[in-house]
Amino acid sequence: MNMNIVETSGLGKRYGGTWALRECSLAIPAGHVAALVGPNGAGKTTLLNLTVGLAEPSAGAVTVLGGWPAGSPAALDGIAFVAQDTPVYKNLSAADMLHLTRNLNRRFDQPYAKARLGELGIPLNRKAGRLSGGQRAQLALTVALARRPRLLVLDEPVAMLDPVARHDFMAIVLTAMTDDGVSVVLSSHVLADLERVADYLVLLSHGRVQMAGEVEDLLATHRMLTGPAAEADRYAERPVVRVGRAEAQAHLLVRAGMNDPVPPGWEAHPVSLEELAMAYLREPGAGALPGPARSRNTQPSEVTR
Amino acid sequence: MTALTMPARPKHDAGLRPVPWRRMAWVTWRQHRAALGGVAVFLGAFAVYLWLTGLQMHHAYTADCHPASSVACTLNFTGRYATTGNVVSIFVQVVPALIGAFAGAPVLARELETGTFRYAWTQGIGRRRWTVAKLVLLAVAVAAAAAAFSALFSWYNQPFFAAGYVIPFSTRLFGLREVSFAAWTLAAFAIGALAGMLIRRVVPAIAATLAVYAGLALATALWLRQHYMAPLVTTKPNLPGSAWAVSQWYTKGGKFAFGAHGSGIANAVNQLCDNGNSGLSPGQCLSQHGYTVWTSYQPASRFWPFQWIEGGWLLALSVLLIAATVWLVRRRAA
C-alpha cells in the first residue's frame, strides 16, 4: 500500500485563544501501527479528533485513507475510532452495542464480534455499565474492529487497563494490523505501552510535531555517544539532541548513521526508542521530521548544558 | 490469546451508498425506549383517569343540564366537577414542558455529558443523519402521543363548553386542544433538544427547557394569541355566542375617553355617577352621560383558525429549533 493513511499540512486547532495544535504537517503511510506520543496536553487528542472528523481544523487541512477529507462519508466509513476512556452506553448490553454499531454502519462483522466477545468472556447480555474498565475497552475495540475499518484510531486505549489487559489489548491491535492490514494510529503518554507494537512514531510536544518517522529509520539515524565530559562541547555543531553529563562522562544523542566515524575516545551505542523519545521530549527545541513534512524546526538542534 | 482473523475485506468503493435512514429507527427506539415508554405510561395513566371521570361528568351533564341554566345542573354538574376540571387543566398545562424536559433535553445532552458522542458521531452513518433521524422520529412520536391525548382531553371538557362554564378560547384551555397541544409538545421537545446541545449537561438542560417553555407559553397566552387575527369591534353590551373579549374602552363624542380599567374610568364613575351609589351600574351610568362602550373580541367561529395559526407558528418554530440543533451538531468541535 503506497498511500498516506493520515496526511496533514499546516494543520492547527485553536480553542479560544490557545492553540492546542499548530503547524502540524505529517504523512503517516498506510500499513503501520503509528504511535502518537507526548506528555499530557501535547495535542494528541486534538490531532486524533481532527483525524476522525470530530473537530474542524482552525488552520490547514487533514486528509485520510489516501486523500479523503477527514469527516467525509468515505472517511467515516473507513475509520473506526475508540475515544479516550472508551465511552459506551452504560444502559445497553454488549449485544445491543453490537447491534447498534451494525445499524450505524454499512459493514459490520457480527459473527466476528460475537466470537471475540465469547473468547474474552464478556457476556452478551451484560450491561456495558457493569463491565470492568478492561472489558469495556475490549468491547469498544471489538465493536471498532468488527466495522472492518481501514484505519483504526485509538485515543489512550490502555490508560485504564492493568498490565495483563494492556498486553492482550495490544496483541489484538497487532493481529488486526498484521492479519488484516488495518492501519492503526494510537496515542499514549506512556511510550512503554506502545514500544512493542509501534513501527511509526509521532512525537508531539506543546502542540507541535517534534519528531515523526518510521521507528526503524529513527533508530538507524540516532546514536548515543559516550565520552569524556570535557570534550562534549566539541560536538556543539553536530546535530546533538541531548547532553547528559555524569561525573566524568557525557552522553550525547547525535543524529548520525551507523557508518559515521566515531571520534577517538568516544563510544557509540544504538539507542532504544524510549531513550530517543525521552531525549526529544526533554528538548522542546529539537526536531526530526521526515521528507515532505520537514519544516523550519529541522535545523540542527542546539546543545544544552 | 488466540485472536480470530477477519474475512477478506470487500474493496473500498468510492461511490458510497449511505447507511439507510430506516436503520435509525431501531437505534432511536433502542436508545430512547425508556423515555418514550415513560411518556406513554404517563399519558396513558392520565388518559385512563380522564376517561373515567369524563364518563361520570358526561352522565351528570346529560342527566341534569337541560337547560344548562337549571339549578340541578349547577348543583350536580358544575358544582361537583368544575374544581376537578380546573385542577386537571393545570396538570395538563405542564405535560408538554415535562415531555420537552425529560424526553427532549437528554437526547443530545446525555451523549455530550457522558462522551458517547465520540462514538456516535464517528460511525459510518454520519452525525447529520444520526441527529436528523433521531430528532425527527422522537418529535413525531411525542407530538402524535400528545395529539391523541388532547383529543381525549377535548372530549373530557365538552360538557364544560356545552354548559357555558368556560369558552373554548379560555386562556386555561386553548393551548391544550388538539392542534395547539400537539404543537406545544413538539415545540417543548425542540426546545429541550436545542438546550441539551447548547448546555451539554442533562440536569441544567432540563431546567432551562422548563424555564424557556414556561416563558414562551405565558407570553403567548397573555400577549400574543389575541393578535393572531385583527379583532372585531362592537358597541353592543353583550358579545355574540362564546366570543373572547379582548379589551374594552369608552368613547365620548367620537373620541377615546378611557379604558375599561384604570384611573380614568374610576374618576369618571366618581364624578358622574355619585361614586357608583346612583343605583345604576357604572356602565349604565356612563352611557347615560353620553359615553359609548366599545368591545374588541374574537368570535367563537375563529377557534379553529386560531388553533391552526398557533399550531402553524409553533411547528415553524420547532422546525427552526431542530434545524439549529442539527447545525450545531455538525459544527460542534469535539
Contacts between the chains, C-beta under 8 A, distances in Angstrom:
chain1	res1	chain2	res2	distance
A	13	B	333	7.8
A	15	B	333	7.7
A	49	B	333	7.8
A	49	B	334	4.5
A	52	B	122	5.0
A	53	B	121	8.0
A	53	B	122	6.9
A	54	B	118	6.3
A	54	B	121	6.2
A	54	B	122	6.5
A	54	B	333	7.6
A	54	B	334	3.5
A	55	B	333	4.4
A	55	B	334	4.7
A	56	B	331	7.0
A	56	B	333	5.7
A	65	B	12	7.6
A	73	B	16	5.3
A	73	B	18	6.4
A	73	B	124	7.7
A	73	B	126	6.0
A	74	B	12	7.9
A	74	B	14	6.7
A	74	B	16	5.7
A	76	B	122	6.5
A	76	B	123	6.9
A	76	B	124	5.3
A	76	B	125	7.8
A	76	B	126	5.6
A	77	B	12	8.0
A	77	B	16	5.9
A	77	B	124	4.5
A	78	B	12	6.1
A	79	B	122	7.1
A	80	B	122	7.7
A	81	B	118	7.0
A	81	B	119	7.8
A	81	B	122	4.2
A	83	B	115	6.5
A	83	B	118	3.6
A	83	B	119	6.7
A	83	B	122	8.0
A	84	B	115	8.0
A	85	B	115	6.6
A	87	B	114	6.0
A	87	B	115	3.9
A	87	B	116	4.5
A	87	B	118	5.9
A	87	B	119	5.7
A	88	B	116	7.0
A	88	B	119	7.2
A	89	B	31	6.9
A	89	B	116	5.8
A	90	B	114	7.4
A	91	B	34	7.6
A	92	B	30	7.3
A	92	B	31	7.6
A	96	B	30	6.2
A	99	B	26	7.4
A	99	B	30	7.4
A	100	B	27	6.0
A	100	B	30	6.6
A	100	B	31	7.6
A	101	B	123	6.8
A	103	B	19	7.9
A	103	B	23	4.2
A	103	B	24	7.4
A	103	B	26	5.4
A	103	B	27	5.1
A	104	B	19	6.6
A	104	B	23	7.0
A	104	B	27	6.5
A	104	B	120	7.6
A	104	B	123	3.8
A	104	B	124	6.4
A	104	B	125	4.7
A	104	B	130	7.2
A	105	B	19	6.4
A	105	B	123	5.6
A	105	B	124	3.8
A	105	B	125	6.9
A	106	B	16	7.3
A	106	B	17	7.2
A	106	B	19	5.7
A	106	B	124	5.3
A	107	B	10	7.2
A	107	B	124	7.7
A	109	B	6	6.1
A	109	B	7	7.2
A	112	B	4	6.0
A	112	B	6	5.6
A	112	B	7	7.8
A	115	B	4	5.5
A	116	B	3	7.6
A	116	B	4	6.1
A	119	B	1	7.1
A	119	B	2	7.4
A	119	B	3	8.0
A	119	B	4	7.4
A	140	B	119	7.7
A	145	B	6	7.2
A	147	B	123	8.0
A	147	B	124	7.3
A	148	B	6	6.0
A	148	B	9	5.4
A	150	B	9	7.8
A	150	B	12	6.2
A	168	B	1	5.5
A	171	B	1	6.2
A	171	B	3	6.8
A	172	B	1	7.5
A	172	B	3	5.3
A	175	B	3	4.1
A	175	B	5	7.3
A	176	B	3	7.8
A	176	B	6	7.6
A	179	B	3	7.8
A	179	B	5	4.4
A	179	B	6	7.3
A	180	B	5	6.6
A	180	B	6	5.0
A	180	B	9	6.8
A	181	B	9	7.7
